[in-house]
Structure formats: C-alpha cells, structure tokens
Amino acid sequence: MLKIFTDGGSRGNPGPAASAFVVIRGGVELFKDSKFLGDATNNTAEYQALLMAFEWLSANMYIY
C-alpha cells in the first residue's frame, strides 16, 4: 500500500507559495517532489500539491 502525503503553503495570502508531496511504502520513502509556485494563496498551494501527487501516481501506478 502506498501512502501519499501532500502539503502546500504561502507566506501571506496571497504571497510566495510552494507545494510538495512524498510517497511512502512500507515505511520507505519512494519519491518526493516540491515546486515553487510564485505568488499564490495557501489554498492554491495545497491544491497544487494534491495535483502533483495525482500526476505522479497516474504516471507510475503500474510500477508500484
């Protein structure tokens, strides 16, 4: 079973923002990624992290 954790945030709302996610299986980190978004709201950063994770999962779902 894969566990995927996502997070995003901004300094100010809107303000400089970033998103990230990590994929874990059996307590081992398989993949992680992060992205600077420029100026965005906290909600946008959180949602972008989720989209990044879904994009990774759709491209790699047959590998794991």
Backbone hydrogen bonds, N-H to C=O, Kabsch-Sander energy under -0.5 kcal/mol:
donor,donor_aa,acceptor,acceptor_aa,energy
3,K,24,I,-3.2
5,F,22,V,-2.4
7,D,20,A,-2.3
9,G,18,A,-2.2
11,R,16,P,-2.3
12,G,10,S,-0.9
13,N,14,P,-0.7
15,G,40,A,-2.0
17,A,38,G,-2.5
18,A,9,G,-2.1
19,S,35,K,-2.3
20,A,7,D,-2.7
21,F,33,D,-2.3
22,V,5,F,-2.2
23,V,31,F,-3.2
24,I,3,K,-3.2
25,R,28,V,-2.4
26,G,1,M,-0.6
28,V,25,R,-1.7
30,L,23,V,-2.9
31,F,23,V,-1.3
33,D,21,F,-2.1
35,K,19,S,-2.6
37,L,17,A,-2.9
38,G,17,A,-0.8
40,A,15,G,-2.6
45,A,41,T,-2.1
46,E,42,N,-2.5
47,Y,43,N,-2.4
48,Q,44,T,-2.6
49,A,45,A,-1.8
50,L,46,E,-1.6
51,L,47,Y,-2.3
52,M,48,Q,-2.5
53,A,49,A,-2.0
54,F,50,L,-2.4
55,E,51,L,-2.5
56,W,52,M,-2.2
57,L,53,A,-2.7
58,S,54,F,-2.7
59,A,55,E,-1.5
60,N,56,W,-1.3
61,M,57,L,-1.2
63,I,60,N,-1.2
64,Y,60,N,-1.3
